[in-house]
Amino acid sequence: MIRINEVAFTGYPVTDMPRARGFYEDVLQLKPANVWENEGRHWIEYELGPSTLAISNMWPTWRPSSDGPCIAFEVADFDVAMAELRRRGVKSALEPIDSGSCQLAIVADPDGNAVVIHRRKQS
């Protein structure tokens, strides 16, 4: 039987590494934990609690897509996060909604990969 302990990492393909790093590091304020580079190909990891988000342009056949998987970032203050993303001109794929148990919105990184901004409601 397979027993999965946790998510090791989520990876997103990107086409323009400086632009992608600008989004993840400047806009979302993530700090790179590990950086690998080989002949213009990069793998950048951002540690997020027990998980890791990686962005990469290592494999030319791994292409960005708004139809692919998405990562959901739990934020401390949903309204502040959304105001900052709007101020920075980040495109929304799904405007903020209140599900009753959480607030969420879907934004796009510069390559169109979906990123969920999420805040659980306190019980």
N, CA, C and O atoms as CSV, one atom per row, in Angstrom:
chain,resi,resn,atom,element,x,y,z
A,1,MET,N,N,0.839,-1.178,0.000
A,1,MET,CA,C,0.000,0.000,0.000
A,1,MET,C,C,0.889,1.248,0.000
A,1,MET,O,O,1.876,1.318,0.732
A,2,ILE,N,N,0.532,2.215,-0.817
A,2,ILE,CA,C,1.249,3.490,-0.852
A,2,ILE,C,C,0.720,4.375,0.263
A,2,ILE,O,O,-0.490,4.529,0.428
A,3,ARG,N,N,1.631,4.950,1.021
A,3,ARG,CA,C,1.240,5.891,2.082
A,3,ARG,C,C,1.924,7.221,1.805
A,3,ARG,O,O,3.145,7.327,1.918
A,4,ILE,N,N,1.155,8.221,1.450
A,4,ILE,CA,C,1.697,9.546,1.159
A,4,ILE,C,C,1.719,10.338,2.456
A,4,ILE,O,O,0.712,10.438,3.157
A,5,ASN,N,N,2.886,10.902,2.765
A,5,ASN,CA,C,3.043,11.650,4.010
A,5,ASN,C,C,2.680,13.115,3.875
A,5,ASN,O,O,2.072,13.690,4.777
A,6,GLU,N,N,3.048,13.727,2.755
A,6,GLU,CA,C,2.797,15.153,2.546
A,6,GLU,C,C,3.102,15.489,1.095
A,6,GLU,O,O,3.621,14.656,0.352
A,7,VAL,N,N,2.779,16.708,0.699
A,7,VAL,CA,C,3.157,17.191,-0.629
A,7,VAL,C,C,4.605,17.657,-0.539
A,7,VAL,O,O,4.928,18.517,0.280
A,8,ALA,N,N,5.476,17.100,-1.368
A,8,ALA,CA,C,6.890,17.469,-1.358
A,8,ALA,C,C,7.087,18.830,-2.020
A,8,ALA,O,O,7.749,19.708,-1.466
A,9,PHE,N,N,6.511,18.996,-3.204
A,9,PHE,CA,C,6.575,20.288,-3.881
A,9,PHE,C,C,5.514,20.352,-4.953
A,9,PHE,O,O,5.005,19.330,-5.415
A,10,THR,N,N,5.190,21.564,-5.339
A,10,THR,CA,C,4.355,21.843,-6.500
A,10,THR,C,C,5.240,22.591,-7.468
A,10,THR,O,O,5.946,23.516,-7.066
A,11,GLY,N,N,5.221,22.215,-8.736
A,11,GLY,CA,C,6.076,22.864,-9.722
A,11,GLY,C,C,5.281,23.542,-10.812
A,11,GLY,O,O,4.268,23.023,-11.283
A,12,TYR,N,N,5.754,24.712,-11.207
A,12,TYR,CA,C,5.150,25.455,-12.307
A,12,TYR,C,C,6.203,25.695,-13.384
A,12,TYR,O,O,7.312,26.137,-13.083
A,13,PRO,N,N,5.861,25.408,-14.630
A,13,PRO,CA,C,6.756,25.772,-15.718
A,13,PRO,C,C,6.593,27.254,-16.051
A,13,PRO,O,O,5.487,27.794,-16.013
A,14,VAL,N,N,7.707,27.896,-16.376
A,14,VAL,CA,C,7.675,29.306,-16.759
A,14,VAL,C,C,8.526,29.492,-18.004
A,14,VAL,O,O,9.411,28.683,-18.283
A,15,THR,N,N,8.262,30.548,-18.748
A,15,THR,CA,C,9.013,30.788,-19.986
A,15,THR,C,C,10.064,31.874,-19.845
A,15,THR,O,O,11.069,31.854,-20.556
A,16,ASP,N,N,9.852,32.814,-18.947
A,16,ASP,CA,C,10.762,33.939,-18.769
A,16,ASP,C,C,11.124,34.000,-17.289
A,16,ASP,O,O,10.355,34.520,-16.481
A,17,MET,N,N,12.295,33.468,-16.931
A,17,MET,CA,C,12.646,33.332,-15.517
A,17,MET,C,C,12.738,34.668,-14.787
A,17,MET,O,O,12.196,34.765,-13.686
A,18,PRO,N,N,13.387,35.710,-15.322
A,18,PRO,CA,C,13.402,36.981,-14.581
A,18,PRO,C,C,11.993,37.533,-14.328
A,18,PRO,O,O,11.712,38.044,-13.244
A,19,ARG,N,N,11.117,37.430,-15.319
A,19,ARG,CA,C,9.741,37.911,-15.158
A,19,ARG,C,C,9.014,37.078,-14.104
A,19,ARG,O,O,8.311,37.629,-13.256
A,20,ALA,N,N,9.178,35.763,-14.151
A,20,ALA,CA,C,8.522,34.881,-13.180
A,20,ALA,C,C,9.039,35.146,-11.773
A,20,ALA,O,O,8.258,35.220,-10.825
A,21,ARG,N,N,10.347,35.288,-11.639
A,21,ARG,CA,C,10.901,35.567,-10.317
A,21,ARG,C,C,10.414,36.922,-9.799
A,21,ARG,O,O,10.201,37.080,-8.597
A,22,GLY,N,N,10.238,37.888,-10.679
A,22,GLY,CA,C,9.686,39.174,-10.276
A,22,GLY,C,C,8.302,39.014,-9.671
A,22,GLY,O,O,7.983,39.649,-8.666
A,23,PHE,N,N,7.485,38.174,-10.272
A,23,PHE,CA,C,6.137,37.935,-9.755
A,23,PHE,C,C,6.193,37.227,-8.404
A,23,PHE,O,O,5.619,37.708,-7.427
A,24,TYR,N,N,6.876,36.096,-8.342
A,24,TYR,CA,C,6.881,35.298,-7.121
A,24,TYR,C,C,7.666,35.950,-5.986
A,24,TYR,O,O,7.289,35.817,-4.822
A,25,GLU,N,N,8.745,36.650,-6.307
A,25,GLU,CA,C,9.582,37.243,-5.264
A,25,GLU,C,C,9.204,38.680,-4.939
A,25,GLU,O,O,9.189,39.053,-3.766
A,26,ASP,N,N,8.900,39.492,-5.935
A,26,ASP,CA,C,8.564,40.896,-5.675
A,26,ASP,C,C,7.089,41.083,-5.328
A,26,ASP,O,O,6.755,41.760,-4.356
A,27,VAL,N,N,6.212,40.482,-6.124
A,27,VAL,CA,C,4.772,40.659,-5.888
A,27,VAL,C,C,4.294,39.806,-4.713
A,27,VAL,O,O,3.662,40.318,-3.789
A,28,LEU,N,N,4.600,38.492,-4.747
A,28,LEU,CA,C,4.116,37.599,-3.693
A,28,LEU,C,C,5.055,37.533,-2.486
A,28,LEU,O,O,4.713,36.929,-1.470
A,29,GLN,N,N,6.219,38.141,-2.590
A,29,GLN,CA,C,7.174,38.231,-1.476
A,29,GLN,C,C,7.715,36.876,-1.010
A,29,GLN,O,O,8.026,36.712,0.170
A,30,LEU,N,N,7.830,35.902,-1.924
A,30,LEU,CA,C,8.433,34.621,-1.576
A,30,LEU,C,C,9.947,34.752,-1.639
A,30,LEU,O,O,10.478,35.503,-2.457
A,31,LYS,N,N,10.629,34.031,-0.786
A,31,LYS,CA,C,12.091,34.068,-0.737
A,31,LYS,C,C,12.641,32.761,-1.297
A,31,LYS,O,O,12.232,31.687,-0.855
A,32,PRO,N,N,13.568,32.828,-2.272
A,32,PRO,CA,C,14.124,31.587,-2.818
A,32,PRO,C,C,14.918,30.824,-1.759
A,32,PRO,O,O,15.728,31.403,-1.036
A,33,ALA,N,N,14.673,29.521,-1.681
A,33,ALA,CA,C,15.390,28.664,-0.738
A,33,ALA,C,C,16.512,27.913,-1.452
A,33,ALA,O,O,17.592,27.727,-0.892
A,34,ASN,N,N,16.258,27.486,-2.674
A,34,ASN,CA,C,17.248,26.762,-3.472
A,34,ASN,C,C,17.160,27.250,-4.907
A,34,ASN,O,O,16.069,27.448,-5.442
A,35,VAL,N,N,18.315,27.442,-5.521
A,35,VAL,CA,C,18.378,27.910,-6.900
A,35,VAL,C,C,19.384,27.040,-7.650
A,35,VAL,O,O,20.546,26.943,-7.257
A,36,TRP,N,N,18.929,26.410,-8.733
A,36,TRP,CA,C,19.820,25.642,-9.595
A,36,TRP,C,C,19.781,26.246,-10.983
A,36,TRP,O,O,18.714,26.600,-11.485
A,37,GLU,N,N,20.930,26.361,-11.593
A,37,GLU,CA,C,21.023,26.888,-12.947
A,37,GLU,C,C,21.992,26.028,-13.735
A,37,GLU,O,O,23.041,25.626,-13.233
A,38,ASN,N,N,21.621,25.750,-14.987
A,38,ASN,CA,C,22.468,24.976,-15.885
A,38,ASN,C,C,22.208,25.444,-17.309
A,38,ASN,O,O,21.162,25.144,-17.885
A,39,GLU,N,N,23.154,26.174,-17.870
A,39,GLU,CA,C,23.071,26.636,-19.261
A,39,GLU,C,C,21.771,27.382,-19.555
A,39,GLU,O,O,21.102,27.099,-20.549
A,40,GLY,N,N,21.415,28.327,-18.700
A,40,GLY,CA,C,20.216,29.132,-18.922
A,40,GLY,C,C,18.917,28.493,-18.472
A,40,GLY,O,O,17.852,29.100,-18.582
A,41,ARG,N,N,18.997,27.283,-17.970
A,41,ARG,CA,C,17.811,26.597,-17.435
A,41,ARG,C,C,17.853,26.709,-15.916
A,41,ARG,O,O,18.910,26.568,-15.301
A,42,HIS,N,N,16.693,26.962,-15.321
A,42,HIS,CA,C,16.636,27.215,-13.880
A,42,HIS,C,C,15.588,26.353,-13.188
A,42,HIS,O,O,14.586,25.954,-13.782
A,43,TRP,N,N,15.851,26.081,-11.921
A,43,TRP,CA,C,14.893,25.468,-10.999
A,43,TRP,C,C,15.009,26.279,-9.721
A,43,TRP,O,O,16.046,26.247,-9.059
A,44,ILE,N,N,13.951,27.010,-9.364
A,44,ILE,CA,C,13.944,27.877,-8.192
A,44,ILE,C,C,12.909,27.326,-7.219
A,44,ILE,O,O,11.763,27.089,-7.600
A,45,GLU,N,N,13.305,27.122,-5.966
A,45,GLU,CA,C,12.384,26.613,-4.951
A,45,GLU,C,C,12.114,27.664,-3.880
A,45,GLU,O,O,13.015,28.377,-3.439
A,46,TYR,N,N,10.851,27.740,-3.476
A,46,TYR,CA,C,10.401,28.614,-2.392
A,46,TYR,C,C,9.763,27.722,-1.333
A,46,TYR,O,O,8.781,27.035,-1.612
A,47,GLU,N,N,10.309,27.726,-0.128
A,47,GLU,CA,C,9.747,26.914,0.943
A,47,GLU,C,C,8.560,27.637,1.555
A,47,GLU,O,O,8.625,28.826,1.867
A,48,LEU,N,N,7.479,26.894,1.718
A,48,LEU,CA,C,6.226,27.427,2.270
A,48,LEU,C,C,5.753,26.488,3.363
A,48,LEU,O,O,4.976,25.569,3.103
A,49,GLY,N,N,6.215,26.711,4.582
A,49,GLY,CA,C,5.873,25.782,5.656
A,49,GLY,C,C,6.425,24.412,5.322
A,49,GLY,O,O,7.607,24.292,5.000
A,50,PRO,N,N,5.600,23.371,5.390
A,50,PRO,CA,C,6.100,22.028,5.093
A,50,PRO,C,C,6.153,21.696,3.598
A,50,PRO,O,O,6.554,20.591,3.231
A,51,SER,N,N,5.764,22.611,2.752
A,51,SER,CA,C,5.743,22.365,1.305
A,51,SER,C,C,6.702,23.295,0.579
A,51,SER,O,O,7.281,24.204,1.175
A,52,THR,N,N,6.859,23.056,-0.698
A,52,THR,CA,C,7.738,23.858,-1.532
A,52,THR,C,C,7.043,24.133,-2.860
A,52,THR,O,O,6.393,23.254,-3.426
A,53,LEU,N,N,7.188,25.365,-3.353
A,53,LEU,CA,C,6.772,25.718,-4.704
A,53,LEU,C,C,8.041,25.861,-5.524
A,53,LEU,O,O,8.981,26.537,-5.106
A,54,ALA,N,N,8.073,25.234,-6.680
A,54,ALA,CA,C,9.211,25.370,-7.584
A,54,ALA,C,C,8.735,25.991,-8.884
A,54,ALA,O,O,7.653,25.669,-9.377
A,55,ILE,N,N,9.550,26.887,-9.439
A,55,ILE,CA,C,9.306,27.380,-10.801
A,55,ILE,C,C,10.507,26.971,-11.625
A,55,ILE,O,O,11.634,26.957,-11.130
A,56,SER,N,N,10.266,26.636,-12.890
A,56,SER,CA,C,11.360,26.098,-13.686
A,56,SER,C,C,11.144,26.322,-15.176
A,56,SER,O,O,10.017,26.399,-15.665
A,57,ASN,N,N,12.254,26.421,-15.869
A,57,ASN,CA,C,12.264,26.395,-17.334
A,57,ASN,C,C,13.226,25.303,-17.803
A,57,ASN,O,O,13.808,25.411,-18.882
A,58,MET,N,N,13.394,24.252,-16.995
A,58,MET,CA,C,14.360,23.175,-17.278
A,58,MET,C,C,14.008,22.361,-18.521
A,58,MET,O,O,14.898,21.975,-19.279
A,59,TRP,N,N,12.740,22.100,-18.733
A,59,TRP,CA,C,12.339,21.204,-19.817
A,59,TRP,C,C,11.470,21.943,-20.819
A,59,TRP,O,O,10.375,22.385,-20.471
A,60,PRO,N,N,11.927,22.087,-22.043
A,60,PRO,CA,C,11.167,22.834,-23.055
A,60,PRO,C,C,9.776,22.266,-23.328
A,60,PRO,O,O,8.898,22.997,-23.789
A,61,THR,N,N,9.558,20.992,-23.057
A,61,THR,CA,C,8.249,20.393,-23.318
A,61,THR,C,C,7.276,20.593,-22.151
A,61,THR,O,O,6.090,20.288,-22.277
A,62,TRP,N,N,7.766,21.099,-21.029
A,62,TRP,CA,C,6.906,21.395,-19.876
A,62,TRP,C,C,6.487,22.844,-20.006
A,62,TRP,O,O,7.272,23.749,-19.723
A,63,ARG,N,N,5.244,23.072,-20.434
A,63,ARG,CA,C,4.767,24.405,-20.796
A,63,ARG,C,C,3.720,24.923,-19.809
A,63,ARG,O,O,2.931,24.145,-19.272
A,64,PRO,N,N,3.714,26.224,-19.575
A,64,PRO,CA,C,2.691,26.831,-18.717
A,64,PRO,C,C,1.294,26.618,-19.288
A,64,PRO,O,O,1.117,26.474,-20.498
A,65,SER,N,N,0.304,26.602,-18.393
A,65,SER,CA,C,-1.078,26.455,-18.830
A,65,SER,C,C,-2.025,26.949,-17.749
A,65,SER,O,O,-1.851,26.642,-16.570
A,66,SER,N,N,-3.015,27.704,-18.152
A,66,SER,CA,C,-4.055,28.112,-17.195
A,66,SER,C,C,-5.007,26.958,-16.919
A,66,SER,O,O,-5.826,27.039,-16.004
A,67,ASP,N,N,-4.910,25.883,-17.701
A,67,ASP,CA,C,-5.773,24.721,-17.522
A,67,ASP,C,C,-5.133,23.634,-16.674
A,67,ASP,O,O,-5.743,22.591,-16.441
A,68,GLY,N,N,-3.919,23.865,-16.213
A,68,GLY,CA,C,-3.213,22.862,-15.421
A,68,GLY,C,C,-3.571,22.955,-13.952
A,68,GLY,O,O,-4.527,23.630,-13.570
A,69,PRO,N,N,-2.794,22.272,-13.138
A,69,PRO,CA,C,-3.023,22.340,-11.694
A,69,PRO,C,C,-2.778,23.751,-11.175
A,69,PRO,O,O,-2.223,24.590,-11.884
A,70,CYS,N,N,-3.183,24.004,-9.962
A,70,CYS,CA,C,-2.896,25.314,-9.370
A,70,CYS,C,C,-2.534,25.131,-7.909
A,70,CYS,O,O,-2.911,24.149,-7.269
A,71,ILE,N,N,-1.807,26.086,-7.409
A,71,ILE,CA,C,-1.447,26.109,-5.999
A,71,ILE,C,C,-2.343,27.140,-5.326
A,71,ILE,O,O,-2.709,28.146,-5.933
A,72,ALA,N,N,-2.695,26.884,-4.070
A,72,ALA,CA,C,-3.503,27.834,-3.309
A,72,ALA,C,C,-2.659,28.349,-2.145
A,72,ALA,O,O,-2.185,27.572,-1.316
A,73,PHE,N,N,-2.479,29.654,-2.096
A,73,PHE,CA,C,-1.728,30.285,-1.017
A,73,PHE,C,C,-2.706,30.773,0.040
A,73,PHE,O,O,-3.606,31.560,-0.253
A,74,GLU,N,N,-2.527,30.305,1.267
A,74,GLU,CA,C,-3.315,30.783,2.398
A,74,GLU,C,C,-2.690,32.098,2.842
A,74,GLU,O,O,-1.509,32.134,3.186
A,75,VAL,N,N,-3.464,33.178,2.838
A,75,VAL,CA,C,-2.944,34.504,3.194
A,75,VAL,C,C,-3.478,34.928,4.559
A,75,VAL,O,O,-4.535,34.472,4.995
A,76,ALA,N,N,-2.740,35.799,5.220
A,76,ALA,CA,C,-3.134,36.285,6.542
A,76,ALA,C,C,-4.343,37.216,6.449
A,76,ALA,O,O,-5.229,37.172,7.303
A,77,ASP,N,N,-4.381,38.055,5.417
A,77,ASP,CA,C,-5.477,39.006,5.241
A,77,ASP,C,C,-5.859,39.031,3.764
A,77,ASP,O,O,-5.124,39.560,2.931
A,78,PHE,N,N,-7.000,38.461,3.455
A,78,PHE,CA,C,-7.444,38.323,2.067
A,78,PHE,C,C,-7.608,39.676,1.379
A,78,PHE,O,O,-7.136,39.862,0.257
A,79,ASP,N,N,-8.269,40.615,2.039
A,79,ASP,CA,C,-8.527,41.919,1.421
A,79,ASP,C,C,-7.230,42.680,1.147
A,79,ASP,O,O,-7.090,43.311,0.099
A,80,VAL,N,N,-6.291,42.623,2.075
A,80,VAL,CA,C,-4.995,43.287,1.876
A,80,VAL,C,C,-4.250,42.641,0.711
A,80,VAL,O,O,-3.679,43.333,-0.132
A,81,ALA,N,N,-4.260,41.308,0.672
A,81,ALA,CA,C,-3.574,40.601,-0.416
A,81,ALA,C,C,-4.173,40.967,-1.771
A,81,ALA,O,O,-3.437,41.241,-2.718
A,82,MET,N,N,-5.483,40.974,-1.869
A,82,MET,CA,C,-6.134,41.289,-3.141
A,82,MET,C,C,-5.888,42.740,-3.548
A,82,MET,O,O,-5.689,43.026,-4.729
A,83,ALA,N,N,-5.899,43.649,-2.588
A,83,ALA,CA,C,-5.639,45.056,-2.895
A,83,ALA,C,C,-4.224,45.220,-3.450
A,83,ALA,O,O,-4.012,45.971,-4.402
A,84,GLU,N,N,-3.262,44.521,-2.858
A,84,GLU,CA,C,-1.881,44.618,-3.330
A,84,GLU,C,C,-1.734,44.012,-4.723
A,84,GLU,O,O,-1.031,44.574,-5.562
A,85,LEU,N,N,-2.373,42.895,-4.983
A,85,LEU,CA,C,-2.305,42.272,-6.313
A,85,LEU,C,C,-2.931,43.185,-7.363
A,85,LEU,O,O,-2.391,43.321,-8.461
A,86,ARG,N,N,-4.046,43.802,-7.045
A,86,ARG,CA,C,-4.681,44.739,-7.982
A,86,ARG,C,C,-3.776,45.945,-8.224
A,86,ARG,O,O,-3.618,46.395,-9.359
A,87,ARG,N,N,-3.184,46.466,-7.145
A,87,ARG,CA,C,-2.279,47.608,-7.263
A,87,ARG,C,C,-1.102,47.275,-8.181
A,87,ARG,O,O,-0.608,48.139,-8.905
A,88,ARG,N,N,-0.659,46.022,-8.147
A,88,ARG,CA,C,0.474,45.588,-8.961
A,88,ARG,C,C,0.056,45.175,-10.374
A,88,ARG,O,O,0.902,44.789,-11.181
A,89,GLY,N,N,-1.246,45.252,-10.677
A,89,GLY,CA,C,-1.725,44.939,-12.025
A,89,GLY,C,C,-1.804,43.456,-12.344
A,89,GLY,O,O,-1.785,43.077,-13.515
A,90,VAL,N,N,-1.892,42.612,-11.324
A,90,VAL,CA,C,-1.987,41.168,-11.536
A,90,VAL,C,C,-3.378,40.836,-12.075
A,90,VAL,O,O,-4.389,41.296,-11.544
A,91,LYS,N,N,-3.413,40.033,-13.133
A,91,LYS,CA,C,-4.678,39.666,-13.772
A,91,LYS,C,C,-5.452,38.656,-12.937
A,91,LYS,O,O,-4.873,37.728,-12.372
A,92,SER,N,N,-6.770,38.846,-12.863
A,92,SER,CA,C,-7.647,37.900,-12.168
A,92,SER,C,C,-8.263,36.949,-13.166
A,92,SER,O,O,-8.759,37.362,-14.214
A,93,ALA,N,N,-8.228,35.660,-12.830
A,93,ALA,CA,C,-8.916,34.652,-13.628
A,93,ALA,C,C,-10.289,34.368,-13.023
A,93,ALA,O,O,-11.215,33.961,-13.725
A,94,LEU,N,N,-10.411,34.586,-11.712
A,94,LEU,CA,C,-11.684,34.469,-11.002
A,94,LEU,C,C,-11.684,35.548,-9.936
A,94,LEU,O,O,-10.838,35.559,-9.042
A,95,GLU,N,N,-12.641,36.451,-10.042
A,95,GLU,CA,C,-12.748,37.526,-9.061
A,95,GLU,C,C,-13.047,36.936,-7.685
A,95,GLU,O,O,-13.556,35.818,-7.600
A,96,PRO,N,N,-12.747,37.652,-6.615
A,96,PRO,CA,C,-12.966,37.133,-5.268
A,96,PRO,C,C,-14.397,36.655,-5.040
A,96,PRO,O,O,-15.369,37.288,-5.453
A,97,ILE,N,N,-14.482,35.518,-4.370
A,97,ILE,CA,C,-15.778,34.968,-3.966
A,97,ILE,C,C,-15.695,34.578,-2.497
A,97,ILE,O,O,-14.613,34.352,-1.954
A,98,ASP,N,N,-16.853,34.505,-1.875
A,98,ASP,CA,C,-16.966,34.047,-0.498
A,98,ASP,C,C,-17.792,32.772,-0.552
A,98,ASP,O,O,-18.975,32.803,-0.891
A,99,SER,N,N,-17.163,31.651,-0.216
A,99,SER,CA,C,-17.848,30.362,-0.304
A,99,SER,C,C,-18.656,30.037,0.948
A,99,SER,O,O,-19.385,29.046,0.987
A,100,GLY,N,N,-18.522,30.871,1.960
A,100,GLY,CA,C,-19.142,30.571,3.243
A,100,GLY,C,C,-18.095,30.045,4.218
A,100,GLY,O,O,-18.113,30.391,5.399
A,101,SER,N,N,-17.188,29.216,3.727
A,101,SER,CA,C,-16.126,28.696,4.591
A,101,SER,C,C,-14.779,29.367,4.313
A,101,SER,O,O,-13.838,29.234,5.095
A,102,CYS,N,N,-14.698,30.092,3.185
A,102,CYS,CA,C,-13.446,30.753,2.842
A,102,CYS,C,C,-13.699,31.879,1.843
A,102,CYS,O,O,-14.779,31.999,1.264
A,103,GLN,N,N,-12.671,32.692,1.663
A,103,GLN,CA,C,-12.641,33.667,0.572
A,103,GLN,C,C,-11.561,33.187,-0.376
A,103,GLN,O,O,-10.517,32.705,0.065
A,104,LEU,N,N,-11.799,33.313,-1.676
A,104,LEU,CA,C,-10.776,32.928,-2.636
A,104,LEU,C,C,-10.918,33.699,-3.923
A,104,LEU,O,O,-11.990,34.192,-4.275
A,105,ALA,N,N,-9.817,33.786,-4.603
A,105,ALA,CA,C,-9.749,34.378,-5.938
A,105,ALA,C,C,-8.654,33.632,-6.687
A,105,ALA,O,O,-7.751,33.061,-6.075
A,106,ILE,N,N,-8.737,33.637,-7.994
A,106,ILE,CA,C,-7.686,33.033,-8.805
A,106,ILE,C,C,-7.051,34.128,-9.633
A,106,ILE,O,O,-7.732,34.864,-10.347
A,107,VAL,N,N,-5.738,34.226,-9.529
A,107,VAL,CA,C,-4.971,35.171,-10.322
A,107,VAL,C,C,-4.046,34.378,-11.228
A,107,VAL,O,O,-3.906,33.164,-11.083
A,108,ALA,N,N,-3.422,35.070,-12.153
A,108,ALA,CA,C,-2.507,34.410,-13.092
A,108,ALA,C,C,-1.103,34.947,-12.896
A,108,ALA,O,O,-0.900,36.148,-12.721
A,109,ASP,N,N,-0.130,34.032,-12.930
A,109,ASP,CA,C,1.255,34.491,-12.941
A,109,ASP,C,C,1.549,35.016,-14.346
A,109,ASP,O,O,0.680,34.916,-15.212
A,110,PRO,N,N,2.722,35.564,-14.608
A,110,PRO,CA,C,2.980,36.146,-15.931
A,110,PRO,C,C,2.865,35.165,-17.100
A,110,PRO,O,O,2.674,35.590,-18.239
A,111,ASP,N,N,2.980,33.849,-16.835
A,111,ASP,CA,C,2.824,32.853,-17.890
A,111,ASP,C,C,1.408,32.320,-18.000
A,111,ASP,O,O,1.134,31.474,-18.851
A,112,GLY,N,N,0.498,32.799,-17.152
A,112,GLY,CA,C,-0.891,32.341,-17.195
A,112,GLY,C,C,-1.185,31.180,-16.268
A,112,GLY,O,O,-2.323,30.712,-16.232
A,113,ASN,N,N,-0.192,30.688,-15.504
A,113,ASN,CA,C,-0.451,29.632,-14.524
A,113,ASN,C,C,-1.391,30.166,-13.456
A,113,ASN,O,O,-1.247,31.305,-13.013
A,114,ALA,N,N,-2.350,29.354,-13.041
A,114,ALA,CA,C,-3.332,29.771,-12.040
A,114,ALA,C,C,-2.738,29.708,-10.635
A,114,ALA,O,O,-2.080,28.735,-10.267
A,115,VAL,N,N,-2.983,30.762,-9.861
A,115,VAL,CA,C,-2.570,30.851,-8.465
A,115,VAL,C,C,-3.805,31.261,-7.665
A,115,VAL,O,O,-4.411,32.296,-7.942
A,116,VAL,N,N,-4.176,30.455,-6.682
A,116,VAL,CA,C,-5.330,30.761,-5.847
A,116,VAL,C,C,-4.860,31.542,-4.627
A,116,VAL,O,O,-3.903,31.158,-3.956
A,117,ILE,N,N,-5.541,32.627,-4.358
A,117,ILE,CA,C,-5.340,33.407,-3.130
A,117,ILE,C,C,-6.509,33.011,-2.233
A,117,ILE,O,O,-7.665,33.129,-2.639
A,118,HIS,N,N,-6.223,32.546,-1.026
A,118,HIS,CA,C,-7.226,31.875,-0.194
A,118,HIS,C,C,-7.123,32.316,1.254
A,118,HIS,O,O,-6.032,32.572,1.762
A,119,ARG,N,N,-8.260,32.400,1.907
A,119,ARG,CA,C,-8.286,32.673,3.353
A,119,ARG,C,C,-9.437,31.896,3.963
A,119,ARG,O,O,-10.601,32.165,3.663
A,120,ARG,N,N,-9.111,30.916,4.834
A,120,ARG,CA,C,-10.138,30.159,5.554
A,120,ARG,C,C,-10.815,31.090,6.557
A,120,ARG,O,O,-10.179,31.958,7.154
A,121,LYS,N,N,-12.120,30.887,6.724
A,121,LYS,CA,C,-12.838,31.641,7.756
A,121,LYS,C,C,-12.575,30.981,9.094
A,121,LYS,O,O,-12.513,29.756,9.205
A,122,GLN,N,N,-12.422,31.817,10.103
A,122,GLN,CA,C,-12.186,31.306,11.445
A,122,GLN,C,C,-13.493,30.795,12.028
A,122,GLN,O,O,-14.537,31.431,11.883
A,123,SER,N,N,-13.432,29.656,12.682
A,123,SER,CA,C,-14.653,29.065,13.285
A,123,SER,C,C,-14.985,29.712,14.583
A,123,SER,O,O,-15.971,29.343,15.222
